[in-house]
């Protein structure tokens, strides 16, 4: 979700703009003067700034200069009730994205904001690509800018150069394999094999054969010698996905490989020495599995040298806009379409949804929406039912103790969202005039 900062010394303008942008699906911060606004920008997390030009203290033009210099890339829209060609020229020269005069046409402002944020999103993607080029074209595949994801990347950067085993934890669908690949690509083993074993997908007998290989004649059907995944991964990294699913017998054999760096193929007696780094992943609580006797404590400690928790998508919703852009581009190409984006109702529904299936579910959602979309923009009706229903909830929750004025404003905002921003329809639904609606929103007609 993008965050917009509004800076204006008139409270009704600040609040009116905030109400408008929240209805458009954005997060909003407010500041009553330039000093307060610059302090909020310095803390980070602001994607676009809308500032009044004439203010006491630090004027809007100085805000533009400071943001352009100290936080390049954040688009700034300047508002003033005293518009002139000279003012517009000065603001644009200082680095403003656009210049508007009061009273505002909110539909026009929303269009400008949408374009500005689309440009910022594209620039962020370009920056990520440039960074990949600087690092030799390597890509960790982890898309996002959230503090939660940055923390994961910091842990990867610290762990990758070492020889330590790594345990990645997190729910299904969060991208644990991407973390494992990134560890491998940033390590000294990057030119050696990266081998993946999906432990939950293999039976007990098959898992042992896949991990350690087998000799010819070891069992019925073993017509020739077969190298196991550990042997194939020699010198590189083996990724054991869903390690919590392996049985006790395999746990014992895996522990021996970690301790002695050797094993025998099934049906063999000759020790095979390997140099393999182990990265494991699980969606289970292995500490609880140890307490319940389902997972060996000694193996757990051998694997859990460095732990990297991968957050659920609902814990890093700031990354959803970039993920949407990436998946939309992928499925546009795959389906030979040219869909430009998501409308505001669709975005709001996507951001409301809790994503129990995490990034995997989000990707499937975008693919489905691209297939169902017949226009140039994905609408809420194109989304899967589970996501669409979340966005179409029509219940207004008014907590006990809320002031009457605040409750009234909440009812207006929710009804306006239900009407997809159509103020005339919203006013009719509420039984009031359009001018009354604008007055209650604190915006000039």
Secondary structure, DSSP 8 states (H G I E B T S, - for coil): --EEEEE-S-HHHHHHHHHHHHHTT-EEEEESSHHHHHHHHHHS---EEEEESS-SSS-HHHHHHHHHHHSTT-EEEEEESS--HHHHHHHHHHT-SEEEESS--HHHHHHHHHHHHHHHHHHHHHHHHHHHHHTTT---------HHHHHHHHHHHHHHTS---EEEE--TTS-HHHHHHHHHHTSTTTTS-EEEEEGGGS-HHHHHHHHHEE-TTSSTT--S-EE-HHHHTTTSEEEEETGGGS-HHHHHHHHHHHHHSEE--BT--S-EE---EEEEEESS-HHHHHHTTSS-HHHHHHHTTEEEE---GGG-GGGHHHHHHHHHHHHHHHHT----EE-HHHHHHHHHS--TTHHHHHHHHHHHHHHH--SSEE-GGGS-HHHHHHHT-------TT--HHHHHHHHHHHHHHHTTT-HHHHHHHHTS-HHHHHHHHT---
